[in-house]
Amino acid sequence: MNSKLFYLQRLLGYCLGFVLFYEPFMLFGKLTESFFVETGFTSIHVPCARIPLANILTGEWLASGPTSLFFCLLLAVTSLWFGPLFCGRLCPAGGFSEFLSRLLPDKYKIDWSKYVPILPLRCGFFAGFLFSVILGLGVPCAYCNYYALELFAGFLHTGHLLGASVSLMLTFFVCYIILGLFTKGGRGYCNLLCPVGAMCSAFHVAGSCLPGTFKMQIDKSGCVGCGICANQCPMRAISVKNGKAAIDIRHCIVCGQCAHKCPKHTIKYLSNIQVKEEQQ
């Protein structure tokens, strides 16, 4: 697949995510109304896994409403069997951050994986999110990159920062400027701070042990260790060890960027059953 078509497909995926989950469209909520009687209000907070996850932890899961609970379950099941497809192919916030980073040459960007322990920070922030909910400290929507992007999109549409606060504007600056524009790969928030991404990755890791689940696979026999995939991965999930590329699925969002850029075409999105069949 040529680069223009590949990036067009990725862009259309994030545009679809925007139409499904953001104002003024919110098609996900409208589609689920055919199956559920929504008891709460309709907003970007409905298709958000943070809130139902918090309510489940506190035993107040019924307060989330059927649409929110269904979205949380959908994320968990799809991540278990197919990987974090929402993160890598639908999430408007993550996609916007990644594409924003492409506006700058790499020499102006920070590769956080070289300076900070990504996995401990990611797990630590996720654990902090869970404990804060259990301790009754609430779900801080004022520090949500997903919500900050909606306000920015609303500003472009109406010219007014409706509902914006200083914390949300600061969140936008940190998530999309520091951890987006000036970050190698543009997925700094996704990799370090996003509790939804951490949840999806946890299910992806658990699913890798089950038969028939999908993930990005590398044919080590054809890999030449050129490092192009590692350089192109927006999540910094690939490293070259002993002359061969290796994918850390604890960070991989199955976006397909590595497979597209691999000059030897040794990276594919396959189930573990397909891998065994090809090896026979």
C-alpha positions, 0 to 999 in steps of 0.5 A: 500500500502506498503512503498516501493511501495508508495515511488517508485510511488512518486519517479517515479512521480518526475522522470516523472516531470524531464523528462517533464520539464528538459534538455535534455528531455523537453518532455512537450514542445515537446508534446505541439508543436503538438498543438501550434506553439511556438514562443519563445526559448525552455528552462526550462523557458517555462514551468514555471508559474513565467514568464507568471504570470509576463507577465499577470500582466504587460499586456504583456502576449502574450510575454510568448508564447502559451506553457508558457500560457498553462502551467500556465492555466493548473496549475491553473485549476488542482489546482482548482479542484484537488489541487496542484498535480504538487507541490506534485507529479511532481515538481522535485525541491520540490521532490528533496528537500524533499527526500534530507531531508530524509538523516538526522535524525530529531534531526538535522533538523529545524521545521520552523513552530515552529519558524516563521509564515509560512502563513504570510511569504508565502503570504508576499513573494508572494505579494512581487513577484507580486508587484516587477513585477508590479513595473518593477523589473523583474522576478529574475530567479537567485533566482529560486530553479527550475532553480538552480536544472537544473544547478545542474543536468547539472553539474552532467551530464556534469561536468560543471556549465553552466550558473551558477552565485554566486546568483544561487549557493547561491540559491541552497545552501539555497533551498536544504541545509538549507531549504531542508536537514536541514529542517523538511519535506524538503519543506522549500522553497515550504512552505515559498518562492515559488510563484508558490506553493503559486499560486497553493495553492490559487486556491486550497483554492478557489476550496474547495468551489466548488462542486466536487473538491478534497482534502485530507479529514480526517474522524474525527470519526476514528481519534485517534489524534496520530499525526503521520500524522502531523509528516510525512507531508512534508509541516507541514500542519497538526496539532492535535487539541482537539485530532483530526488531521486537515489539513490546505489546504493553505499548503497541496500539496496532496502528500498523505504522511499523508494518507499513514502513518495514522495507522487508514486509516482515511485520504483519497484523496476524492472529497467533493461530495464523502465525503457527500455520505459516510456520508449519 
